[in-house]
Amino acid sequence: MYVHIGEDAMVRMSDIVAIMDMQATKSSLIMEQFMKDNDNGIVDLCRSTCKSIVITDFKVYLSPLSSATLKKRTEKMARPIFE
């Protein structure tokens, strides 16, 4: 299953490693270093403000959607159709 993460981008749910809030990562030295180390693999989907970071097996996406919205979308996709 795929999750829409902003603009025209969709990623496979099984490829998602982490979804992080942008504000929480700004004060982290570890995340700052991670972003510098993966500078070539960063895909910026934000036209204005970035609200979250989606880390996959292959790339890092800067998303205009909040981490709470992305969490809801992944939970909705993981829920069985018939309960």
PDB file of N, CA, C and O in Angstrom:
ATOM      1  N   MET A   1       0.836  -1.176   0.000  1.00  0.00           N
ATOM      2  CA  MET A   1       0.000   0.000   0.000  1.00  0.00           C
ATOM      3  C   MET A   1       0.882   1.241   0.000  1.00  0.00           C
ATOM      4  O   MET A   1       2.003   1.226   0.509  1.00  0.00           O
ATOM      5  N   TYR A   2       0.361   2.300  -0.574  1.00  0.00           N
ATOM      6  CA  TYR A   2       1.090   3.555  -0.696  1.00  0.00           C
ATOM      7  C   TYR A   2       0.436   4.640   0.150  1.00  0.00           C
ATOM      8  O   TYR A   2      -0.776   4.634   0.369  1.00  0.00           O
ATOM      9  N   VAL A   3       1.262   5.571   0.621  1.00  0.00           N
ATOM     10  CA  VAL A   3       0.792   6.690   1.429  1.00  0.00           C
ATOM     11  C   VAL A   3       1.169   7.979   0.713  1.00  0.00           C
ATOM     12  O   VAL A   3       2.319   8.159   0.313  1.00  0.00           O
ATOM     13  N   HIS A   4       0.201   8.875   0.554  1.00  0.00           N
ATOM     14  CA  HIS A   4       0.451  10.191  -0.036  1.00  0.00           C
ATOM     15  C   HIS A   4       1.115  11.061   1.022  1.00  0.00           C
ATOM     16  O   HIS A   4       0.557  11.248   2.103  1.00  0.00           O
ATOM     17  N   ILE A   5       2.309  11.600   0.724  1.00  0.00           N
ATOM     18  CA  ILE A   5       3.055  12.371   1.727  1.00  0.00           C
ATOM     19  C   ILE A   5       3.164  13.854   1.383  1.00  0.00           C
ATOM     20  O   ILE A   5       3.879  14.594   2.060  1.00  0.00           O
ATOM     21  N   GLY A   6       2.473  14.290   0.351  1.00  0.00           N
ATOM     22  CA  GLY A   6       2.481  15.695  -0.021  1.00  0.00           C
ATOM     23  C   GLY A   6       2.801  15.872  -1.489  1.00  0.00           C
ATOM     24  O   GLY A   6       3.446  15.028  -2.112  1.00  0.00           O
ATOM     25  N   GLU A   7       2.327  17.013  -2.040  1.00  0.00           N
ATOM     26  CA  GLU A   7       2.474  17.298  -3.463  1.00  0.00           C
ATOM     27  C   GLU A   7       2.015  16.094  -4.270  1.00  0.00           C
ATOM     28  O   GLU A   7       0.898  15.616  -4.070  1.00  0.00           O
ATOM     29  N   ASP A   8       2.838  15.596  -5.168  1.00  0.00           N
ATOM     30  CA  ASP A   8       2.453  14.435  -5.977  1.00  0.00           C
ATOM     31  C   ASP A   8       3.211  13.184  -5.562  1.00  0.00           C
ATOM     32  O   ASP A   8       3.325  12.242  -6.346  1.00  0.00           O
ATOM     33  N   ALA A   9       3.723  13.165  -4.353  1.00  0.00           N
ATOM     34  CA  ALA A   9       4.578  12.055  -3.916  1.00  0.00           C
ATOM     35  C   ALA A   9       3.812  11.023  -3.099  1.00  0.00           C
ATOM     36  O   ALA A   9       3.010  11.351  -2.224  1.00  0.00           O
ATOM     37  N   MET A  10       4.088   9.777  -3.416  1.00  0.00           N
ATOM     38  CA  MET A  10       3.552   8.658  -2.664  1.00  0.00           C
ATOM     39  C   MET A  10       4.706   7.701  -2.394  1.00  0.00           C
ATOM     40  O   MET A  10       5.568   7.496  -3.248  1.00  0.00           O
ATOM     41  N   VAL A  11       4.713   7.116  -1.197  1.00  0.00           N
ATOM     42  CA  VAL A  11       5.739   6.134  -0.854  1.00  0.00           C
ATOM     43  C   VAL A  11       5.064   4.862  -0.360  1.00  0.00           C
ATOM     44  O   VAL A  11       3.955   4.886   0.173  1.00  0.00           O
ATOM     45  N   ARG A  12       5.755   3.771  -0.552  1.00  0.00           N
ATOM     46  CA  ARG A  12       5.230   2.497  -0.073  1.00  0.00           C
ATOM     47  C   ARG A  12       5.321   2.462   1.451  1.00  0.00           C
ATOM     48  O   ARG A  12       6.350   2.827   2.019  1.00  0.00           O
ATOM     49  N   MET A  13       4.266   2.032   2.106  1.00  0.00           N
ATOM     50  CA  MET A  13       4.245   1.971   3.570  1.00  0.00           C
ATOM     51  C   MET A  13       5.368   1.114   4.119  1.00  0.00           C
ATOM     52  O   MET A  13       5.942   1.433   5.161  1.00  0.00           O
ATOM     53  N   SER A  14       5.681   0.045   3.441  1.00  0.00           N
ATOM     54  CA  SER A  14       6.721  -0.861   3.924  1.00  0.00           C
ATOM     55  C   SER A  14       8.120  -0.246   3.838  1.00  0.00           C
ATOM     56  O   SER A  14       9.045  -0.739   4.483  1.00  0.00           O
ATOM     57  N   ASP A  15       8.290   0.821   3.052  1.00  0.00           N
ATOM     58  CA  ASP A  15       9.582   1.504   2.932  1.00  0.00           C
ATOM     59  C   ASP A  15       9.793   2.570   4.004  1.00  0.00           C
ATOM     60  O   ASP A  15      10.919   3.024   4.208  1.00  0.00           O
ATOM     61  N   ILE A  16       8.725   2.974   4.691  1.00  0.00           N
ATOM     62  CA  ILE A  16       8.830   4.049   5.689  1.00  0.00           C
ATOM     63  C   ILE A  16       9.525   3.522   6.942  1.00  0.00           C
ATOM     64  O   ILE A  16       9.113   2.526   7.536  1.00  0.00           O
ATOM     65  N   VAL A  17      10.592   4.226   7.324  1.00  0.00           N
ATOM     66  CA  VAL A  17      11.339   3.886   8.527  1.00  0.00           C
ATOM     67  C   VAL A  17      10.869   4.759   9.692  1.00  0.00           C
ATOM     68  O   VAL A  17      10.705   4.273  10.811  1.00  0.00           O
ATOM     69  N   ALA A  18      10.652   6.062   9.419  1.00  0.00           N
ATOM     70  CA  ALA A  18      10.234   6.986  10.478  1.00  0.00           C
ATOM     71  C   ALA A  18       9.519   8.187   9.886  1.00  0.00           C
ATOM     72  O   ALA A  18       9.790   8.600   8.758  1.00  0.00           O
ATOM     73  N   ILE A  19       8.596   8.742  10.672  1.00  0.00           N
ATOM     74  CA  ILE A  19       7.950  10.008  10.364  1.00  0.00           C
ATOM     75  C   ILE A  19       8.197  10.897  11.574  1.00  0.00           C
ATOM     76  O   ILE A  19       7.809  10.567  12.695  1.00  0.00           O
ATOM     77  N   MET A  20       8.851  12.034  11.330  1.00  0.00           N
ATOM     78  CA  MET A  20       9.251  12.896  12.444  1.00  0.00           C
ATOM     79  C   MET A  20       8.742  14.314  12.249  1.00  0.00           C
ATOM     80  O   MET A  20       8.651  14.802  11.122  1.00  0.00           O
ATOM     81  N   ASP A  21       8.411  14.969  13.347  1.00  0.00           N
ATOM     82  CA  ASP A  21       7.979  16.353  13.334  1.00  0.00           C
ATOM     83  C   ASP A  21       9.193  17.247  13.085  1.00  0.00           C
ATOM     84  O   ASP A  21      10.233  17.067  13.717  1.00  0.00           O
ATOM     85  N   MET A  22       9.069  18.198  12.179  1.00  0.00           N
ATOM     86  CA  MET A  22      10.187  19.071  11.817  1.00  0.00           C
ATOM     87  C   MET A  22      10.667  19.909  13.003  1.00  0.00           C
ATOM     88  O   MET A  22      11.871  20.092  13.180  1.00  0.00           O
ATOM     89  N   GLN A  23       9.750  20.412  13.805  1.00  0.00           N
ATOM     90  CA  GLN A  23      10.128  21.231  14.968  1.00  0.00           C
ATOM     91  C   GLN A  23      10.954  20.430  15.962  1.00  0.00           C
ATOM     92  O   GLN A  23      11.905  20.956  16.542  1.00  0.00           O
ATOM     93  N   ALA A  24      10.609  19.184  16.162  1.00  0.00           N
ATOM     94  CA  ALA A  24      11.334  18.350  17.124  1.00  0.00           C
ATOM     95  C   ALA A  24      12.743  18.029  16.642  1.00  0.00           C
ATOM     96  O   ALA A  24      13.648  17.829  17.452  1.00  0.00           O
ATOM     97  N   THR A  25      12.929  17.979  15.341  1.00  0.00           N
ATOM     98  CA  THR A  25      14.239  17.621  14.810  1.00  0.00           C
ATOM     99  C   THR A  25      15.191  18.800  14.713  1.00  0.00           C
ATOM    100  O   THR A  25      16.401  18.605  14.607  1.00  0.00           O
ATOM    101  N   LYS A  26      14.668  20.021  14.748  1.00  0.00           N
ATOM    102  CA  LYS A  26      15.523  21.203  14.614  1.00  0.00           C
ATOM    103  C   LYS A  26      16.488  21.366  15.786  1.00  0.00           C
ATOM    104  O   LYS A  26      17.566  21.937  15.617  1.00  0.00           O
ATOM    105  N   SER A  27      16.127  20.884  16.950  1.00  0.00           N
ATOM    106  CA  SER A  27      16.983  21.044  18.119  1.00  0.00           C
ATOM    107  C   SER A  27      17.872  19.824  18.372  1.00  0.00           C
ATOM    108  O   SER A  27      18.550  19.763  19.397  1.00  0.00           O
ATOM    109  N   SER A  28      17.878  18.873  17.472  1.00  0.00           N
ATOM    110  CA  SER A  28      18.639  17.645  17.643  1.00  0.00           C
ATOM    111  C   SER A  28      19.935  17.686  16.829  1.00  0.00           C
ATOM    112  O   SER A  28      19.903  17.840  15.608  1.00  0.00           O
ATOM    113  N   LEU A  29      21.054  17.549  17.501  1.00  0.00           N
ATOM    114  CA  LEU A  29      22.341  17.510  16.810  1.00  0.00           C
ATOM    115  C   LEU A  29      22.488  16.254  15.953  1.00  0.00           C
ATOM    116  O   LEU A  29      23.111  16.280  14.892  1.00  0.00           O
ATOM    117  N   ILE A  30      21.908  15.164  16.431  1.00  0.00           N
ATOM    118  CA  ILE A  30      21.966  13.908  15.675  1.00  0.00           C
ATOM    119  C   ILE A  30      21.198  14.037  14.361  1.00  0.00           C
ATOM    120  O   ILE A  30      21.676  13.592  13.318  1.00  0.00           O
ATOM    121  N   MET A  31      20.012  14.642  14.404  1.00  0.00           N
ATOM    122  CA  MET A  31      19.225  14.824  13.182  1.00  0.00           C
ATOM    123  C   MET A  31      19.902  15.817  12.243  1.00  0.00           C
ATOM    124  O   MET A  31      19.857  15.651  11.024  1.00  0.00           O
ATOM    125  N   GLU A  32      20.518  16.829  12.798  1.00  0.00           N
ATOM    126  CA  GLU A  32      21.243  17.801  11.980  1.00  0.00           C
ATOM    127  C   GLU A  32      22.359  17.095  11.201  1.00  0.00           C
ATOM    128  O   GLU A  32      22.535  17.334  10.007  1.00  0.00           O
ATOM    129  N   GLN A  33      23.099  16.236  11.876  1.00  0.00           N
ATOM    130  CA  GLN A  33      24.167  15.485  11.226  1.00  0.00           C
ATOM    131  C   GLN A  33      23.607  14.494  10.210  1.00  0.00           C
ATOM    132  O   GLN A  33      24.179  14.322   9.134  1.00  0.00           O
ATOM    133  N   PHE A  34      22.498  13.843  10.541  1.00  0.00           N
ATOM    134  CA  PHE A  34      21.846  12.903   9.627  1.00  0.00           C
ATOM    135  C   PHE A  34      21.438  13.611   8.340  1.00  0.00           C
ATOM    136  O   PHE A  34      21.639  13.077   7.249  1.00  0.00           O
ATOM    137  N   MET A  35      20.868  14.804   8.456  1.00  0.00           N
ATOM    138  CA  MET A  35      20.428  15.555   7.282  1.00  0.00           C
ATOM    139  C   MET A  35      21.626  15.974   6.428  1.00  0.00           C
ATOM    140  O   MET A  35      21.547  15.954   5.199  1.00  0.00           O
ATOM    141  N   LYS A  36      22.722  16.350   7.066  1.00  0.00           N
ATOM    142  CA  LYS A  36      23.929  16.720   6.317  1.00  0.00           C
ATOM    143  C   LYS A  36      24.501  15.506   5.584  1.00  0.00           C
ATOM    144  O   LYS A  36      24.922  15.610   4.431  1.00  0.00           O
ATOM    145  N   ASP A  37      24.513  14.365   6.253  1.00  0.00           N
ATOM    146  CA  ASP A  37      25.063  13.146   5.657  1.00  0.00           C
ATOM    147  C   ASP A  37      24.226  12.635   4.487  1.00  0.00           C
ATOM    148  O   ASP A  37      24.758  11.998   3.578  1.00  0.00           O
ATOM    149  N   ASN A  38      22.931  12.909   4.502  1.00  0.00           N
ATOM    150  CA  ASN A  38      22.015  12.429   3.464  1.00  0.00           C
ATOM    151  C   ASN A  38      21.533  13.543   2.545  1.00  0.00           C
ATOM    152  O   ASN A  38      20.451  13.448   1.965  1.00  0.00           O
ATOM    153  N   ASP A  39      22.322  14.586   2.412  1.00  0.00           N
ATOM    154  CA  ASP A  39      21.920  15.761   1.638  1.00  0.00           C
ATOM    155  C   ASP A  39      21.534  15.417   0.197  1.00  0.00           C
ATOM    156  O   ASP A  39      20.605  16.015  -0.344  1.00  0.00           O
ATOM    157  N   ASN A  40      22.218  14.479  -0.424  1.00  0.00           N
ATOM    158  CA  ASN A  40      21.922  14.105  -1.816  1.00  0.00           C
ATOM    159  C   ASN A  40      20.624  13.329  -1.947  1.00  0.00           C
ATOM    160  O   ASN A  40      20.014  13.325  -3.017  1.00  0.00           O
ATOM    161  N   GLY A  41      20.190  12.673  -0.883  1.00  0.00           N
ATOM    162  CA  GLY A  41      18.983  11.854  -0.936  1.00  0.00           C
ATOM    163  C   GLY A  41      17.743  12.540  -0.407  1.00  0.00           C
ATOM    164  O   GLY A  41      16.720  11.887  -0.198  1.00  0.00           O
ATOM    165  N   ILE A  42      17.811  13.859  -0.184  1.00  0.00           N
ATOM    166  CA  ILE A  42      16.663  14.584   0.370  1.00  0.00           C
ATOM    167  C   ILE A  42      15.795  15.114  -0.766  1.00  0.00           C
ATOM    168  O   ILE A  42      16.285  15.753  -1.697  1.00  0.00           O
ATOM    169  N   VAL A  43      14.496  14.835  -0.672  1.00  0.00           N
ATOM    170  CA  VAL A  43      13.520  15.319  -1.642  1.00  0.00           C
ATOM    171  C   VAL A  43      12.624  16.326  -0.923  1.00  0.00           C
ATOM    172  O   VAL A  43      11.892  15.966   0.000  1.00  0.00           O
ATOM    173  N   ASP A  44      12.685  17.580  -1.347  1.00  0.00           N
ATOM    174  CA  ASP A  44      11.895  18.645  -0.722  1.00  0.00           C
ATOM    175  C   ASP A  44      10.565  18.785  -1.444  1.00  0.00           C
ATOM    176  O   ASP A  44      10.520  19.218  -2.596  1.00  0.00           O
ATOM    177  N   LEU A  45       9.474  18.417  -0.761  1.00  0.00           N
ATOM    178  CA  LEU A  45       8.132  18.494  -1.337  1.00  0.00           C
ATOM    179  C   LEU A  45       7.395  19.763  -0.916  1.00  0.00           C
ATOM    180  O   LEU A  45       6.233  19.955  -1.274  1.00  0.00           O
ATOM    181  N   CYS A  46       8.061  20.619  -0.165  1.00  0.00           N
ATOM    182  CA  CYS A  46       7.422  21.785   0.428  1.00  0.00           C
ATOM    183  C   CYS A  46       7.556  23.013  -0.468  1.00  0.00           C
ATOM    184  O   CYS A  46       8.650  23.359  -0.914  1.00  0.00           O
ATOM    185  N   ARG A  47       6.444  23.651  -0.716  1.00  0.00           N
ATOM    186  CA  ARG A  47       6.476  24.917  -1.450  1.00  0.00           C
ATOM    187  C   ARG A  47       6.689  26.075  -0.482  1.00  0.00           C
ATOM    188  O   ARG A  47       7.260  27.102  -0.847  1.00  0.00           O
ATOM    189  N   SER A  48       6.233  25.905   0.736  1.00  0.00           N
ATOM    190  CA  SER A  48       6.450  26.955   1.747  1.00  0.00           C
ATOM    191  C   SER A  48       7.084  26.328   2.985  1.00  0.00           C
ATOM    192  O   SER A  48       8.302  26.151   3.030  1.00  0.00           O
ATOM    193  N   THR A  49       6.287  25.993   3.977  1.00  0.00           N
ATOM    194  CA  THR A  49       6.855  25.453   5.211  1.00  0.00           C
ATOM    195  C   THR A  49       6.814  23.927   5.230  1.00  0.00           C
ATOM    196  O   THR A  49       5.856  23.303   4.773  1.00  0.00           O
ATOM    197  N   CYS A  50       7.866  23.359   5.764  1.00  0.00           N
ATOM    198  CA  CYS A  50       7.931  21.914   5.941  1.00  0.00           C
ATOM    199  C   CYS A  50       7.503  21.579   7.361  1.00  0.00           C
ATOM    200  O   CYS A  50       7.980  22.186   8.319  1.00  0.00           O
ATOM    201  N   LYS A  51       6.615  20.625   7.493  1.00  0.00           N
ATOM    202  CA  LYS A  51       6.097  20.262   8.810  1.00  0.00           C
ATOM    203  C   LYS A  51       6.619  18.926   9.319  1.00  0.00           C
ATOM    204  O   LYS A  51       6.607  18.676  10.524  1.00  0.00           O
ATOM    205  N   SER A  52       7.077  18.065   8.414  1.00  0.00           N
ATOM    206  CA  SER A  52       7.561  16.764   8.870  1.00  0.00           C
ATOM    207  C   SER A  52       8.629  16.212   7.943  1.00  0.00           C
ATOM    208  O   SER A  52       8.821  16.681   6.821  1.00  0.00           O
ATOM    209  N   ILE A  53       9.315  15.199   8.452  1.00  0.00           N
ATOM    210  CA  ILE A  53      10.343  14.494   7.696  1.00  0.00           C
ATOM    211  C   ILE A  53       9.914  13.031   7.624  1.00  0.00           C
ATOM    212  O   ILE A  53       9.597  12.414   8.641  1.00  0.00           O
ATOM    213  N   VAL A  54       9.909  12.488   6.409  1.00  0.00           N
ATOM    214  CA  VAL A  54       9.578  11.082   6.212  1.00  0.00           C
ATOM    215  C   VAL A  54      10.862  10.388   5.755  1.00  0.00           C
ATOM    216  O   VAL A  54      11.397  10.684   4.687  1.00  0.00           O
ATOM    217  N   ILE A  55      11.337   9.472   6.571  1.00  0.00           N
ATOM    218  CA  ILE A  55      12.561   8.744   6.261  1.00  0.00           C
ATOM    219  C   ILE A  55      12.174   7.368   5.739  1.00  0.00           C
ATOM    220  O   ILE A  55      11.462   6.612   6.399  1.00  0.00           O
ATOM    221  N   THR A  56      12.658   7.059   4.537  1.00  0.00           N
ATOM    222  CA  THR A  56      12.404   5.750   3.947  1.00  0.00           C
ATOM    223  C   THR A  56      13.725   5.006   3.788  1.00  0.00           C
ATOM    224  O   THR A  56      14.790   5.530   4.114  1.00  0.00           O
ATOM    225  N   ASP A  57      13.639   3.791   3.288  1.00  0.00           N
ATOM    226  CA  ASP A  57      14.842   3.004   3.050  1.00  0.00           C
ATOM    227  C   ASP A  57      15.757   3.650   2.018  1.00  0.00           C
ATOM    228  O   ASP A  57      16.968   3.426   2.033  1.00  0.00           O
ATOM    229  N   PHE A  58      15.183   4.453   1.118  1.00  0.00           N
ATOM    230  CA  PHE A  58      15.942   4.963  -0.017  1.00  0.00           C
ATOM    231  C   PHE A  58      16.157   6.469  -0.022  1.00  0.00           C
ATOM    232  O   PHE A  58      17.181   6.945  -0.511  1.00  0.00           O
ATOM    233  N   LYS A  59      15.206   7.223   0.516  1.00  0.00           N
ATOM    234  CA  LYS A  59      15.286   8.681   0.481  1.00  0.00           C
ATOM    235  C   LYS A  59      14.733   9.290   1.754  1.00  0.00           C
ATOM    236  O   LYS A  59      14.116   8.616   2.579  1.00  0.00           O
ATOM    237  N   VAL A  60      14.975  10.590   1.888  1.00  0.00           N
ATOM    238  CA  VAL A  60      14.416  11.375   2.982  1.00  0.00           C
ATOM    239  C   VAL A  60      13.538  12.446   2.332  1.00  0.00           C
ATOM    240  O   VAL A  60      13.996  13.184   1.460  1.00  0.00           O
ATOM    241  N   TYR A  61      12.287  12.527   2.754  1.00  0.00           N
ATOM    242  CA  TYR A  61      11.343  13.483   2.185  1.00  0.00           C
ATOM    243  C   TYR A  61      11.000  14.556   3.208  1.00  0.00           C
ATOM    244  O   TYR A  61      10.738  14.258   4.374  1.00  0.00           O
ATOM    245  N   LEU A  62      11.004  15.807   2.758  1.00  0.00           N
ATOM    246  CA  LEU A  62      10.513  16.915   3.572  1.00  0.00           C
ATOM    247  C   LEU A  62       9.077  17.154   3.130  1.00  0.00           C
ATOM    248  O   LEU A  62       8.828  17.502   1.976  1.00  0.00           O
ATOM    249  N   SER A  63       8.137  16.968   4.044  1.00  0.00           N
ATOM    250  CA  SER A  63       6.717  16.989   3.699  1.00  0.00           C
ATOM    251  C   SER A  63       6.010  18.228   4.246  1.00  0.00           C
ATOM    252  O   SER A  63       6.309  18.677   5.352  1.00  0.00           O
ATOM    253  N   PRO A  64       5.075  18.778   3.476  1.00  0.00           N
ATOM    254  CA  PRO A  64       4.270  19.900   3.965  1.00  0.00           C
ATOM    255  C   PRO A  64       3.145  19.451   4.902  1.00  0.00           C
ATOM    256  O   PRO A  64       2.476  20.285   5.512  1.00  0.00           O
ATOM    257  N   LEU A  65       2.938  18.140   5.015  1.00  0.00           N
ATOM    258  CA  LEU A  65       1.890  17.615   5.886  1.00  0.00           C
ATOM    259  C   LEU A  65       2.450  17.379   7.289  1.00  0.00           C
ATOM    260  O   LEU A  65       3.627  17.054   7.447  1.00  0.00           O
ATOM    261  N   SER A  66       1.619  17.540   8.285  1.00  0.00           N
ATOM    262  CA  SER A  66       2.068  17.336   9.661  1.00  0.00           C
ATOM    263  C   SER A  66       2.294  15.848   9.933  1.00  0.00           C
ATOM    264  O   SER A  66       1.725  14.984   9.267  1.00  0.00           O
ATOM    265  N   SER A  67       3.124  15.578  10.912  1.00  0.00           N
ATOM    266  CA  SER A  67       3.400  14.185  11.278  1.00  0.00           C
ATOM    267  C   SER A  67       2.136  13.504  11.793  1.00  0.00           C
ATOM    268  O   SER A  67       1.966  12.299  11.605  1.00  0.00           O
ATOM    269  N   ALA A  68       1.248  14.256  12.439  1.00  0.00           N
ATOM    270  CA  ALA A  68      -0.019  13.689  12.926  1.00  0.00           C
ATOM    271  C   ALA A  68      -0.902  13.255  11.757  1.00  0.00           C
ATOM    272  O   ALA A  68      -1.528  12.197  11.816  1.00  0.00           O
ATOM    273  N   THR A  69      -0.958  14.052  10.708  1.00  0.00           N
ATOM    274  CA  THR A  69      -1.740  13.705   9.523  1.00  0.00           C
ATOM    275  C   THR A  69      -1.174  12.459   8.848  1.00  0.00           C
ATOM    276  O   THR A  69      -1.920  11.560   8.460  1.00  0.00           O
ATOM    277  N   LEU A  70       0.140  12.415   8.714  1.00  0.00           N
ATOM    278  CA  LEU A  70       0.772  11.245   8.094  1.00  0.00           C
ATOM    279  C   LEU A  70       0.567   9.993   8.935  1.00  0.00           C
ATOM    280  O   LEU A  70       0.377   8.902   8.397  1.00  0.00           O
ATOM    281  N   LYS A  71       0.604  10.148  10.246  1.00  0.00           N
ATOM    282  CA  LYS A  71       0.360   9.008  11.146  1.00  0.00           C
ATOM    283  C   LYS A  71      -1.056   8.467  10.944  1.00  0.00           C
ATOM    284  O   LYS A  71      -1.256   7.255  10.853  1.00  0.00           O
ATOM    285  N   LYS A  72      -2.029   9.365  10.875  1.00  0.00           N
ATOM    286  CA  LYS A  72      -3.415   8.946  10.654  1.00  0.00           C
ATOM    287  C   LYS A  72      -3.563   8.213   9.325  1.00  0.00           C
ATOM    288  O   LYS A  72      -4.281   7.217   9.236  1.00  0.00           O
ATOM    289  N   ARG A  73      -2.887   8.705   8.302  1.00  0.00           N
ATOM    290  CA  ARG A  73      -2.977   8.065   6.987  1.00  0.00           C
ATOM    291  C   ARG A  73      -2.382   6.660   7.002  1.00  0.00           C
ATOM    292  O   ARG A  73      -2.937   5.741   6.402  1.00  0.00           O
ATOM    293  N   THR A  74      -1.252   6.496   7.689  1.00  0.00           N
ATOM    294  CA  THR A  74      -0.644   5.164   7.739  1.00  0.00           C
ATOM    295  C   THR A  74      -1.483   4.209   8.570  1.00  0.00           C
ATOM    296  O   THR A  74      -1.600   3.030   8.236  1.00  0.00           O
ATOM    297  N   GLU A  75      -2.070   4.713   9.657  1.00  0.00           N
ATOM    298  CA  GLU A  75      -2.932   3.860  10.482  1.00  0.00           C
ATOM    299  C   GLU A  75      -4.183   3.461   9.708  1.00  0.00           C
ATOM    300  O   GLU A  75      -4.641   2.323   9.812  1.00  0.00           O
ATOM    301  N   LYS A  76      -4.723   4.369   8.952  1.00  0.00           N
ATOM    302  CA  LYS A  76      -5.920   4.107   8.153  1.00  0.00           C
ATOM    303  C   LYS A  76      -5.634   3.031   7.099  1.00  0.00           C
ATOM    304  O   LYS A  76      -6.477   2.174   6.834  1.00  0.00           O
ATOM    305  N   MET A  77      -4.449   3.084   6.506  1.00  0.00           N
ATOM    306  CA  MET A  77      -4.073   2.110   5.486  1.00  0.00           C
ATOM    307  C   MET A  77      -3.778   0.741   6.088  1.00  0.00           C
ATOM    308  O   MET A  77      -3.987  -0.281   5.434  1.00  0.00           O
ATOM    309  N   ALA A  78      -3.299   0.714   7.318  1.00  0.00           N
ATOM    310  CA  ALA A  78      -2.926  -0.551   7.962  1.00  0.00           C
ATOM    311  C   ALA A  78      -4.130  -1.280   8.540  1.00  0.00           C
ATOM    312  O   ALA A  78      -4.050  -2.476   8.822  1.00  0.00           O
ATOM    313  N   ARG A  79      -5.241  -0.579   8.719  1.00  0.00           N
ATOM    314  CA  ARG A  79      -6.445  -1.167   9.299  1.00  0.00           C
ATOM    315  C   ARG A  79      -7.097  -2.130   8.314  1.00  0.00           C
ATOM    316  O   ARG A  79      -7.221  -1.807   7.132  1.00  0.00           O
ATOM    317  N   PRO A  80      -7.515  -3.303   8.776  1.00  0.00           N
ATOM    318  CA  PRO A  80      -8.195  -4.237   7.876  1.00  0.00           C
ATOM    319  C   PRO A  80      -9.536  -3.671   7.402  1.00  0.00           C
ATOM    320  O   PRO A  80     -10.204  -2.942   8.134  1.00  0.00           O
ATOM    321  N   ILE A  81      -9.914  -4.009   6.189  1.00  0.00           N
ATOM    322  CA  ILE A  81     -11.172  -3.505   5.616  1.00  0.00           C
ATOM    323  C   ILE A  81     -12.374  -4.080   6.361  1.00  0.00           C
ATOM    324  O   ILE A  81     -13.315  -3.355   6.686  1.00  0.00           O
ATOM    325  N   PHE A  82     -12.340  -5.375   6.627  1.00  0.00           N
ATOM    326  CA  PHE A  82     -13.432  -6.035   7.311  1.00  0.00           C
ATOM    327  C   PHE A  82     -12.987  -6.409   8.721  1.00  0.00           C
ATOM    328  O   PHE A  82     -12.034  -7.168   8.898  1.00  0.00           O
ATOM    329  N   GLU A  83     -13.672  -5.882   9.707  1.00  0.00           N
ATOM    330  CA  GLU A  83     -13.307  -6.201  11.095  1.00  0.00           C
ATOM    331  C   GLU A  83     -14.329  -7.106  11.714  1.00  0.00           C
ATOM    332  O   GLU A  83     -14.195  -7.485  12.877  1.00  0.00           O
TER     333      GLU A  83
END
